[in-house]
Amino acid sequence: MATKKYTVTLPEELAEEIRRDVGPGGFSAYVTRAIEHQREQDRLGELVAWMQEEGGPLTEEEMAAAEAERRELDRHVAERGTAAPGAGGSDLPMAG
């Protein structure tokens, strides 16, 4: 992927904390991952809004089922030490 240098303004304390955590040369990669994560969250929010517009809000039963599935996935990840969803964890259980 091609890269281009940009200038951004960050709170100094936050930026220095990240630099200490990621070490030399890791700051740009960290910021890139953070931005990618935020874009994923934004797209998920758009999807949820669209789904609720099309099908109405989730019922309590649907919310409970989703929460149970999330807890099961968390348990599976913790037990197996596998990667989180979206990080190549193809052996994770799927709904359906």
N, C-alpha and C positions, 0 to 999 in steps of 0.2 A: 504494500500500500504506500502510495506517495505521501510524504509528509510536508508540512509547511510550518514555519515558525510564526507564532502569534504572541501578542502581549496581553496578559490578563492581570487584573489586580486582585490580590487575595489578602486576607488579614495576615499580617506578618507572623503572629504567633502560630497560627494554623500551618502556614507554609513551612516554617522552621521545624515544627513538630513532625510534619510529613517527611521533610528532608532527613531528619535524624532517624526516622523509622525505616526509610527505604534505602538510605545510603547514597553514595555517589552515583549519578547517572540514572537513578530510578524515579526521579520526580516526574518527568514527562510521562513515563509509562503509567505511573500511579494516577495522574490527572486524566490520562486517556481512558483508563478503566473506569474511573469515577464518572466521567462524562458518558461513556457507553452505558453504564448502569442506569444513569438518570434517564437517558433516552429510552431504554427498555421500559422503565417505570412509566414514563410519559405515554408511550405507546400502549402499555397495558391499561392505563387510565382511560385512554381514548376507546379502547376495546370494551372495557366495562361500561362506559357511558353509552356506547352504541348498542351493546347487548341489552342494557336496561331500557333503552329507548324502544328497541324492537320487541322485547319480550316482557317488559315490566321488571320491577324489582324482584330479587330473589326471595323465595319463601323462607320461613324459619327452618323448614325441613331441608331445603337445599343448602342453606348456610351450615346447618349441623353436619350434613353429609360432607361438605367441602372441608370443614374443620376436622372431621374425623380422618379424612384422606390426608390432610396436611400433617396431622399428628403421626399417622402411619408412615408417611414418607420421612419425617424427621427421625422416627425410631429406626427405620431401615438404614438411613444414612449414618446415624450414630453407631449402630451395631456393626455395620460393614466398613465404616470408615471410607465410604465411597464419596465421589465428588458430588457437589450440589447439582440439582437439575440445571440443565443448560451448559454444564461443564464437561460433557462427554460421559455422563453416568447412564449408559444405555441399559444397564441391568436393573434400573430402578423400577418398582411396580408402577403400573399405569392404571388409571380408572377405566372402567368400561367393561 
